[in-house]
Amino acid sequence: MKKISLIVIVIIVVIYHGELFGCKCIDPESIPIDETIKKSTTIFIGEVISIESEQRYLKVKFDVLASYKGIKERSYIVVKTAKDDAACGYPFKVGKRYLVFTYGEDAFYTGRCSRTKLLKDSGETIAMLPKPIFSVIEEAEYHINNERRIDSLLKQIEREIAKYNNEDLLIKIKDVRLMIKDYYQSQPSKECKCPTIGCPPCPPCPHTTTSYQTNQINEQEFAKFYSEFKNASSDNDRLRILESLLGSQDLYLSVSQIISLLKEVDFSSNRKKFFKIIKGHVSDPHNIYQIYNHLDFESEKEEVKKILEGR
């Protein structure tokens, strides 16, 4: 009788092993995306090249196709994930593409408790990320519009409220989502239209015309300056070169030129000095918002806004 009871117990443990010892963690989608970005060591889109087995981990080698944080150019990166499903290892497959969030100090780690997922399922997450540092694929350039961004945030709130079974709040959130959708659909189109029959080429629409300063540095001159700036031995040297250029003459840089220079400045403290130098030398200030997409943290964005816009 004891033997039969023991066999039954063993069978139950085997059958319910996944439920007893399965991966358990907070739903990564419930964590605000800004917090996830801040805590991640790297964020990238990569294709799995190979998978090697170690004692406790799988070493997954990626070809990095696009990067949002931590990787400056196309390269290979090895990420570790737990072998054991109960330890929340991610089931990567060779040849598949993924949006990967890593953490860890001694190595790059990821798992099912992160926002890592197949690229084909990552559109909504990618839409909430900043503009990629670099990309060789179109999927990385997908950015959400304001309507969908708000809708995504409200869905996240819904998931949180659902934990407390508060039906009244859920109904109110859904009503808000519908109101926002109706609002955006009711807004007049900003498209610039022109008759197509007997009409000469249309001039640029008034709302998209770019008004550049007459003494903006041209692209040829900028290319020479950028080469000197990039090849400088340190951030301090780069800042001295920039200050010399803008301080000695009343020149202006376009936002796209400023972003190119910004990518070569490594440290946050030096970036503040960088923005103090370029303040008042932006030829297209209506595009300044594009700069903020290239800053990692909200606190840094706010500081830069105060410098450039006096907020």
N, C-alpha and C positions, 0 to 999 in steps of 0.2 A: 504493500500500500504506500509506504514511504517512497519507494522507487518511482511509482506511478506519479505521485504528487510532485516529485523533483523533476520528472520529465515534463510534466504540464507547465511548471514554472519556467523551465528552460525554453520551451516552445513559445510561451507568452512573451518572454524577454526578447527572443529573436524576432517575433512578429512586430512587436512594438518598439524595437530598438530605435527606429527613426524618431518616434514621438517622444521617447524618454530622453534621448541624447542628441536630438537634432539641433541644428543651428537656431539660436534664439538671440535676437538683438532688436534694437529700436528700428522702426521703419525708416530707412535713410531718406525717403521722400518727405517725411514729416519734419526734417531738419531744414531750416531756412538755407537757401542756396548760398547766400553770402557767407554764412558760418561754415558751410562745407568747403567753399573755395578757400577761405582763410586757413582752415586746418589741413588742407591737402598739400602734400609736398610737390606733386605734379598732377596736372590734368591734361590728358592728351587723347587723340584718336589714333589707334594703332592696329596693325594687322599682325596676328600671331604667326611667327616664323617657326618656332620650335618650342617644345615643352620637355624639360628634364626633371627627373625625380630625385629628390633628396630624402633624408630620413623623415623630416616632418613637413617639408614644403615641396611645392612644385616651382621650378624656375621657368618662367614664361618669358620668352624673348619676343619683343615687339619691333616692328618697323614703324616708327612714329611718322604718321602722315599729316598730323596737325597738332599744334600745342596751344594750350590756353594758360598754362602756368608751369614754370620750372624747367622747360626745355626750349632753347633758343633757335635750334635749327634741326633739320631732318637728321635723324640718327637712329641707332638701335638702343633699346633699353631693356633691362632684365627686371621683371617684377616677380615677387614671391607671393604665393597664395597657399593656404593650408591644404595638405593632401586630404585630411579627414573632413568629411561633410559636416560632422558635428562641430568642427572648429570653424565653420562658415567659409570654407575654401570656395573660390569661384570656379565653375566648370568651363574653363577656356577650351577652345578647339582650334587646332592649327588651320590656318587659312581664313578664319573668321575675323571680322573687324569689330572693335569694341571702343566705346568711350570709357576711359579708365581714370579713376581717381585713386591716387596712392597716398600712403602715410608712412611714418617711421623715420628714424634718424640714422640707423646703421645700414639700412637698405630700403628699397621701395617695396611696400606691401599693399595688398588689396584683398577684398573678399566680398561676400554677399551682403555684408552690413554697410558697404559703401554704395555710392550711386553708380558704380561700375555696371555697365550692361551692354548688350549687343548694340552696335551702331544703328541698326535699323529701328530699334526701339527707343532711341535717345533724342529724337527731334525736340521734344518739349524741354528736356534738360539743356541741350545745346543752345536753345533759344534764350535761355536765361544766363548763359555764360558771357563774359566779355569777348570782344573781338579777338580772334586767334593771333598769337604772336607770329605764326607762320602757318601756311596750309598748302597742300598739294591736291586737295580734294574739295569739291563743291559743298559737300555736306557740312563742313566746318563753318561755312559762311552764313548758315541759316540763323537769322535773328528774328525774334518774335516782335510783333507790333504791340502797341500799348494795350489794345483791347485784349489780345491773347495773354499778355503778361499779367494783367489784372485778373483775368479769368483763371490763370494757373495758380496765382496766389490764393484766390478764393477757394479753389479746389483743395489746396493744402489746408486752409482753415477748416473746410468741411470735414476733412479726414480727422483733424484734431477734435472737432466738436462731436463727431460720430462716436468717439470713444466713450463719451458721457451720455450717449443716447438722448440728446436734447433735440427732439424733433422740431420744436418751435424755432430754435436758432438755425437749424438746417434749412427750414423753409424760407427764413428771412435771407439767408445767404444766397439761396437759389433765386429769390426774387431780385436781389441786387445784381446777380450775374445777368439776368434777363434785361434789367434796366440798362446796364452798361452796354449790352449788345444792341439794344434798340437805339441807344444814344449814338453809338458809332455809325450805325446804319443810316441814321437820319441826317448825319453831317453832309453838307454839300461837297461834291468832288472838287479837288484842287487841280485837276488836270487842265493844262493849257490847251485850248482848242482853236483851230483855225480852219476856215473853209478850204476844201480840197480841190474845188473846181476853179481853175483860172487864178489860183493863189500862188504868189511867189513864196519862196521858203520863209517859214515863220521865224520871226526874231525870238530870242529866248523869252520865256515867260517872266513877267516882272518878279514873281515870288522866288524864282530860281536864279536870277541874274546875280553873278558874283562881282562885287565891287572891290577890285584890288587896288592897293596903293600904287602910285606910279613908280615909286622907287623900291618896289619889291625886288629882291634878288632873283635873277632869272635862273632857269634850270641848269644852264651850262655853268654859270658861276657857282651855283649851289653844289653841283656835282664835284667840282674841284674842292670846295670848302668841306663838303661831307667826307671826302677821302682823307683830308688832313685831320678832321675831327675824329673820325673812326680810328685812325692809326695812331692817335695820341696814346702815350704810355699809361695814363691814369685819368680818372674822372676830373681831378683838379686841373690837369693840363687841358682837358676838353673844355672845361668851363672858362679857363683863361682865354682860349682861342675864340670861343663864342662871344665873350665879353669884349674882346678886342675888335671883333667884326662889327658888332651892333653898337658899341660905344664910340667907335671912331667915326662912324658915319650914320646917317639917319636911314637905315635899311629896315625892310620888313620881310618876314618869313611867312609863308602860307602854313596852314594847319598841317597839311600833309608833309611838308618839309620838317616842321617841328616834331611830328611823330617819328619820322625817320631818325632824327637826332636823339630823341628821347630814348629810343631802343638801345642806344649805345651807352647810356648812363646807368651804371649798375646799382648804386646805393640810394636808398630813400632820402637820406639827408642831403645828398648831392642833387637829387631831383628837385628838391625845394629851391636850392640855389639856382638850378637851371631855369625854373619857372620865374624866379625873380628877375633873372637877366632878360628873358624874352618878353616879360610884361611890357606892353606898350609897343611891341614890335610885331604884332600879329596882323597880317594884311587882310584876313577874312575872319574877323571876330565872331561872326554869326555861326561859324563852324567849330568854335572852341569845344563844344560838347563832345566832339569826336575824340578829343584828347583823353577825356575821362574814361573812355572804354579801354584805354591802354594802361590803366592803373589798377592794381590788384585789390586794394582795400578801400572800404567806404571812408575810413578816416583820412586816408591819403587823398581821396577825391575831394573831400570837404576842404582840406587844407589848400589844395591847388585852386579850388573855386574861389577861396578867399583871396589868394594871391592874384589870380587873373581877372576876377570879376568884382573883387572888393566886397565879397559877401561876408 
